Amino acid sequence: FVLADVPGYQTFDARFAYLFNSYYEAAGPRHPRARRGLLTRPSLAQLLDWRGHVDAALGAALPGLDARSAALVKLGINHEQQHQELLLTDILDLFAANPLAPTYLDPGPIAALPRTRQWHGHAGGIVRIGHDGPDTGFAFDCEGPAHAVLLRPYKLAGTLVTNAEWQAFMADGGYGEPRLWLSDGWAWAQQGAITAPLRWQQDSDGWTSMTLAGRRPLDPHAPVTHISFYEADAFAAWAGARLPTEAEWEHAAQGDDPRAGTQLDQAAAVQPTGASPGLFGDCWQWTASAFLPYPGFRATADAVGEYNGKFMNGQMVLKGASCATPRGSSRISVRNFFAPPQRWQFTGLRLARDA
């Protein structure tokens, strides 16, 4: 997107534009998404040559870029940080499908410590959420504009829901009680025979879960993860609570350090540990809010306008950061989003209640 406007730039291989176009309609045709798994990729040597070609051209062009192109470079850097997390979750997804349960990284024994749940009250009122714009640092377009919302008094749990709590939900028949579930969620769970979080297995020695450190015994004190929005909502109903809205979560996070908690640069970051002192780290947290445009949001008219705006339909917002999130990319205003059934990402939940 940047080098296409640089005079004299020669494309490394014109076929790559078709091969690697993920979903940008404005960027031209692309290989059908459902058939991408049938493709072979260029060799490592070819890809390194391509990267070197692009880096050299961009390095030479940087001093003369206009404001729009410079902003695209910054967007690209932050986008690549997102892909660092997605590469890890994709590796976990692939390794989990392997009966040998390969290990990506073994940091040694990790034991989460038990923590007592405390409820933190918030007075609510008219509060301001969202990102204030480029003058206050980088943000993706969907994080703004900043705007006022009215919140009723509420309480937010100081800890994430743990594996032990989830096992209690299962033991109490939570997956078999339709009164706890949204209609679409119940249909999803019944159709898929869902009875536990993704990648949990039970044998004679108890429950295990697949992690980037291989298949390990389930840590009862660690945050539950790899759950769908439907499961999170059903658990909250079972617990006599609810999911927070994104505005409640963001308001409660004011003053928290977005760089705190278990995130990617820690050796133990291959799985949630429950050691995060605030609202960030360990796993992304489902909210009760649909991923919709903030008041005044306008997607740009170019291809980059497709980056977030086109997905504001059928998705739910998650807040916080996960054990695979690059620490420098977490912000209070970040709006992660997934469809309600999806659970391959490090997704968990934090409970909320009306005050």
C-alpha positions as CSV (number, residue, x, y, z in Angstrom):
1,F,0.0,0.0,0.0
2,V,2.9,2.4,0.7
3,L,5.4,1.5,-2.0
4,A,2.7,1.4,-4.7
5,D,2.7,5.2,-4.6
6,V,6.5,5.6,-4.6
7,P,7.8,6.7,-8.1
8,G,10.0,4.1,-9.7
9,Y,9.3,1.3,-7.3
10,Q,9.5,-2.1,-9.0
11,T,7.3,-4.9,-7.7
12,F,9.3,-7.9,-6.6
13,D,6.8,-10.4,-8.0
14,A,3.4,-9.2,-9.4
15,R,1.8,-12.6,-8.6
16,F,2.3,-12.1,-4.8
17,A,-0.4,-9.4,-4.8
18,Y,-3.0,-12.2,-5.7
19,L,-1.3,-14.8,-3.5
20,F,-1.2,-12.8,-0.3
21,N,-4.3,-10.6,-0.5
22,S,-6.2,-11.7,2.6
23,Y,-9.5,-9.8,2.3
24,Y,-9.0,-6.4,0.7
25,E,-11.6,-6.0,-2.1
26,A,-10.1,-2.7,-3.1
27,A,-6.7,-4.3,-3.6
28,G,-7.9,-6.5,-6.4
29,P,-8.6,-10.2,-6.9
30,R,-7.4,-12.9,-4.5
31,H,-7.3,-16.6,-4.1
32,P,-10.5,-18.1,-2.7
33,R,-10.2,-18.2,1.1
34,A,-11.7,-21.6,1.5
35,R,-9.1,-23.1,-0.8
36,R,-6.0,-21.4,0.5
37,G,-4.9,-24.5,2.3
38,L,-4.4,-26.2,-1.0
39,L,-1.7,-23.7,-2.0
40,T,2.0,-24.2,-1.7
41,R,3.9,-21.1,-0.6
42,P,7.1,-19.5,-2.0
43,S,10.3,-21.0,-0.5
44,L,11.9,-19.4,2.5
45,A,14.7,-18.0,0.4
46,Q,12.2,-16.4,-1.9
47,L,10.3,-14.9,1.0
48,L,13.5,-13.5,2.6
49,D,14.5,-12.0,-0.8
50,W,11.0,-10.4,-1.1
51,R,11.3,-9.0,2.5
52,G,14.7,-7.7,1.8
53,H,13.5,-6.0,-1.4
54,V,10.6,-4.4,0.3
55,D,12.6,-3.3,3.3
56,A,15.3,-1.7,1.2
57,A,12.8,0.2,-0.9
58,L,10.8,1.4,2.1
59,G,14.0,2.4,3.9
60,A,15.0,4.6,1.0
61,A,11.4,6.0,0.7
62,L,10.8,6.8,4.4
63,P,12.4,10.3,4.5
64,G,10.2,11.5,1.7
65,L,6.9,10.0,2.6
66,D,3.8,12.2,3.0
67,A,1.7,12.1,6.2
68,R,-0.7,9.5,4.8
69,S,2.0,7.1,3.8
70,A,3.9,7.6,7.1
71,A,0.6,6.7,8.9
72,L,0.3,3.6,6.8
73,V,3.8,2.5,7.9
74,K,2.9,3.0,11.6
75,L,-0.3,1.0,11.0
76,G,1.7,-1.8,9.3
77,I,4.0,-2.0,12.3
78,N,1.1,-2.4,14.7
79,H,-0.6,-4.8,12.4
80,E,2.5,-7.0,12.4
81,Q,2.4,-7.0,16.2
82,Q,-1.1,-8.5,15.9
83,H,0.3,-11.1,13.6
84,Q,2.9,-12.1,16.2
85,E,0.0,-13.1,18.5
86,L,-1.9,-14.8,15.7
87,L,1.2,-16.8,14.6
88,L,1.4,-18.2,18.2
89,T,-2.4,-19.0,18.3
90,D,-2.2,-20.6,14.9
91,I,0.8,-22.7,15.9
92,L,-1.1,-23.9,19.0
93,D,-4.1,-24.7,16.8
94,L,-1.9,-26.8,14.5
95,F,0.0,-28.5,17.3
96,A,-3.3,-29.3,19.0
97,A,-4.5,-31.2,16.0
98,N,-1.3,-33.4,16.1
99,P,-1.8,-36.6,18.3
100,L,1.9,-36.2,19.3
101,A,1.0,-32.9,21.1
102,P,4.3,-31.2,20.1
103,T,5.9,-28.6,22.3
104,Y,6.6,-25.1,20.9
105,L,8.3,-23.7,24.0
106,D,8.8,-25.4,27.3
107,P,9.5,-22.8,30.1
108,G,9.4,-25.5,32.8
109,P,6.8,-26.0,35.5
110,I,4.3,-23.1,35.8
111,A,1.9,-23.1,38.8
112,A,-0.7,-20.4,39.2
113,L,-1.4,-19.3,42.7
114,P,-4.9,-19.3,44.2
115,R,-6.4,-15.9,44.4
116,T,-9.6,-14.8,46.2
117,R,-12.1,-13.0,44.0
118,Q,-12.8,-9.5,45.1
119,W,-15.5,-7.2,43.6
120,H,-14.6,-3.6,42.8
121,G,-17.4,-1.1,42.8
122,H,-17.7,1.7,40.2
123,A,-20.1,4.5,40.6
124,G,-20.9,4.8,36.9
125,G,-22.3,8.1,35.6
126,I,-21.3,9.8,32.4
127,V,-17.9,8.5,31.4
128,R,-15.6,8.9,28.4
129,I,-14.3,5.9,26.5
130,G,-12.5,5.4,23.2
131,H,-9.2,6.8,21.8
132,D,-8.8,10.6,21.6
133,G,-6.9,10.5,18.2
134,P,-3.4,10.6,16.8
135,D,-2.2,13.3,19.3
136,T,-2.4,10.8,22.1
137,G,-0.5,8.0,20.3
138,F,-1.4,5.2,17.9
139,A,-4.7,3.5,17.8
140,F,-6.6,1.5,15.2
141,D,-9.5,3.3,13.6
142,C,-12.2,1.4,15.4
143,E,-10.9,2.6,18.8
144,G,-12.4,6.0,18.2
145,P,-13.8,8.6,18.3
146,A,-13.7,9.1,22.0
147,H,-17.2,9.7,23.3
148,A,-19.4,9.8,26.4
149,V,-21.5,7.0,27.6
150,L,-23.9,6.6,30.6
151,L,-23.1,3.8,33.0
152,R,-25.2,2.6,35.9
153,P,-23.3,1.7,39.1
154,Y,-21.6,-1.7,38.7
155,K,-19.1,-4.1,40.1
156,L,-16.3,-5.8,38.3
157,A,-14.4,-8.9,39.5
158,G,-10.8,-8.4,40.4
159,T,-9.8,-11.8,39.0
160,L,-10.5,-13.9,35.9
161,V,-12.6,-17.0,36.1
162,T,-10.4,-20.0,36.8
163,N,-10.2,-23.6,35.5
164,A,-11.5,-24.9,38.9
165,E,-14.5,-22.6,38.7
166,W,-15.2,-23.8,35.2
167,Q,-14.9,-27.4,36.3
168,A,-17.6,-26.6,39.0
169,F,-19.8,-25.2,36.2
170,M,-19.3,-28.5,34.2
171,A,-19.9,-30.7,37.3
172,D,-23.2,-28.8,38.0
173,G,-24.4,-29.6,34.5
174,G,-23.8,-26.2,33.0
175,Y,-23.4,-27.5,29.5
176,G,-26.6,-29.4,29.7
177,E,-28.9,-26.7,31.1
178,P,-30.6,-24.8,28.3
179,R,-31.9,-22.1,30.7
180,L,-28.4,-20.7,31.1
181,W,-27.7,-20.4,27.4
182,L,-28.6,-17.9,24.6
183,S,-30.7,-19.6,21.9
184,D,-27.9,-19.5,19.3
185,G,-25.4,-20.6,21.9
186,W,-27.5,-23.6,22.9
187,A,-27.9,-24.6,19.3
188,W,-24.1,-24.3,18.8
189,A,-23.3,-26.3,21.8
190,Q,-25.7,-29.1,20.9
191,Q,-24.7,-29.3,17.3
192,G,-21.0,-29.4,18.1
193,A,-21.5,-31.7,21.2
194,I,-19.6,-29.0,23.2
195,T,-19.0,-30.2,26.8
196,A,-15.7,-28.5,27.8
197,P,-13.4,-25.6,26.7
198,L,-11.5,-26.2,23.5
199,R,-8.6,-28.7,23.8
200,W,-9.6,-30.0,27.2
201,Q,-9.3,-33.8,27.6
202,Q,-10.1,-36.0,30.5
203,D,-8.5,-39.4,31.2
204,S,-7.8,-41.6,34.2
205,D,-5.4,-39.0,35.7
206,G,-7.8,-36.1,35.4
207,W,-8.2,-33.1,33.0
208,T,-5.4,-31.8,30.7
209,S,-5.3,-28.9,28.3
210,M,-3.2,-28.4,25.2
211,T,-0.8,-25.4,25.5
212,L,2.2,-24.1,23.6
213,A,4.2,-26.1,26.1
214,G,2.5,-29.3,25.0
215,R,-0.4,-31.1,26.7
216,R,-0.3,-30.4,30.4
217,P,-2.4,-31.2,33.5
218,L,-5.0,-28.6,34.0
219,D,-4.0,-26.0,36.5
220,P,-7.0,-25.3,38.7
221,H,-5.9,-21.8,39.7
222,A,-5.0,-20.6,36.2
223,P,-7.6,-18.6,34.2
224,V,-9.9,-20.6,32.0
225,T,-9.2,-19.9,28.3
226,H,-10.2,-21.0,24.8
227,I,-13.9,-20.5,25.5
228,S,-16.5,-19.0,23.2
229,F,-18.7,-16.0,23.9
230,Y,-21.6,-18.4,24.2
231,E,-19.8,-20.4,26.9
232,A,-18.7,-17.2,28.8
233,D,-22.3,-15.9,28.8
234,A,-23.7,-19.2,30.1
235,F,-21.1,-19.4,32.8
236,A,-21.9,-15.8,33.9
237,A,-25.6,-16.7,34.1
238,W,-24.8,-19.8,36.2
239,A,-22.6,-17.8,38.5
240,G,-25.4,-15.3,39.1
241,A,-23.5,-12.5,37.3
242,R,-23.1,-11.2,33.8
243,L,-20.4,-10.2,31.3
244,P,-19.3,-6.6,31.5
245,T,-20.0,-4.2,28.7
246,E,-16.9,-2.9,26.9
247,A,-17.6,0.6,28.3
248,E,-17.7,-0.8,31.9
249,W,-14.5,-2.7,31.3
250,E,-12.7,0.3,29.8
251,H,-13.9,2.7,32.5
252,A,-12.7,0.3,35.2
253,A,-9.3,0.0,33.5
254,Q,-8.6,3.8,33.8
255,G,-5.4,4.0,35.8
256,D,-4.3,0.4,35.1
257,D,-1.0,-0.2,33.3
258,P,-1.7,-1.8,29.9
259,R,1.8,-3.2,29.9
260,A,1.3,-5.1,33.1
261,G,0.3,-8.8,33.5
262,T,1.3,-11.9,31.8
263,Q,2.1,-11.0,28.2
264,L,4.3,-12.1,25.4
265,D,7.7,-11.1,26.6
266,Q,7.6,-13.4,29.6
267,A,9.0,-16.9,29.6
268,A,5.8,-18.1,31.1
269,A,3.7,-16.5,28.5
270,V,3.0,-19.7,26.7
271,Q,-0.1,-20.0,28.9
272,P,-2.1,-17.8,31.3
273,T,-0.8,-17.9,34.9
274,G,-3.4,-15.8,36.7
275,A,-0.6,-13.5,38.1
276,S,-1.8,-10.4,36.3
277,P,-2.4,-7.7,39.0
278,G,-4.9,-5.6,37.0
279,L,-7.2,-6.0,34.0
280,F,-4.5,-6.8,31.4
281,G,-2.7,-10.0,30.5
282,D,-3.4,-13.7,30.6
283,C,-6.3,-13.9,28.2
284,W,-8.7,-11.7,26.2
285,Q,-11.9,-11.1,28.1
286,W,-15.3,-11.4,26.4
287,T,-17.7,-8.5,26.9
288,A,-21.4,-8.3,26.4
289,S,-20.9,-5.6,23.7
290,A,-21.3,-6.2,19.9
291,F,-18.4,-4.8,17.8
292,L,-20.2,-1.8,16.3
293,P,-19.0,1.6,15.2
294,Y,-18.6,4.3,17.8
295,P,-20.6,7.5,17.3
296,G,-18.9,9.4,14.5
297,F,-16.8,6.6,13.2
298,R,-16.1,6.7,9.5
299,A,-14.0,4.2,7.6
300,T,-11.6,5.6,5.1
301,A,-12.5,5.3,1.4
302,D,-9.3,3.4,0.5
303,A,-8.4,-0.3,1.0
304,V,-7.3,0.3,4.6
305,G,-10.9,1.3,5.3
306,E,-11.7,-2.4,5.1
307,Y,-9.3,-3.2,8.0
308,N,-11.9,-3.1,10.7
309,G,-15.1,-1.4,9.5
310,K,-16.2,-4.3,7.3
311,F,-16.3,-6.6,10.3
312,M,-18.7,-4.6,12.4
313,N,-21.4,-7.2,12.1
314,G,-21.9,-10.4,14.1
315,Q,-18.8,-9.9,16.2
316,M,-18.4,-9.4,20.0
317,V,-15.8,-7.2,21.7
318,L,-13.0,-8.6,23.9
319,K,-10.9,-6.4,26.1
320,G,-7.5,-6.6,27.8
321,A,-4.6,-8.6,26.4
322,S,-3.5,-12.2,26.4
323,C,-0.3,-14.2,27.3
324,A,0.5,-14.0,23.5
325,T,0.0,-10.3,23.1
326,P,3.1,-8.2,22.5
327,R,3.3,-6.0,25.6
328,G,3.8,-2.7,23.7
329,S,0.6,-3.2,21.7
330,S,-1.9,-3.3,24.6
331,R,-4.0,-0.3,25.3
332,I,-7.1,0.5,27.3
333,S,-9.0,1.4,24.1
334,V,-8.1,-1.7,22.1
335,R,-11.2,-3.5,20.8
336,N,-10.4,-7.1,19.9
337,F,-13.3,-8.9,18.3
338,F,-14.4,-12.4,17.3
339,A,-17.6,-14.1,16.3
340,P,-19.5,-15.7,19.2
341,P,-18.6,-19.3,18.5
342,Q,-14.9,-18.7,18.0
343,R,-12.5,-20.0,20.8
344,W,-9.1,-20.8,19.3
345,Q,-7.7,-17.5,20.6
346,F,-6.7,-17.0,24.2
347,T,-10.2,-16.0,25.3
348,G,-11.5,-16.0,28.9
349,L,-13.9,-14.0,31.0
350,R,-14.2,-11.6,34.0
351,L,-17.5,-11.3,35.7
352,A,-19.6,-8.2,36.3
353,R,-22.6,-7.4,38.4
354,D,-25.1,-4.5,38.9
355,A,-24.2,-2.6,42.0
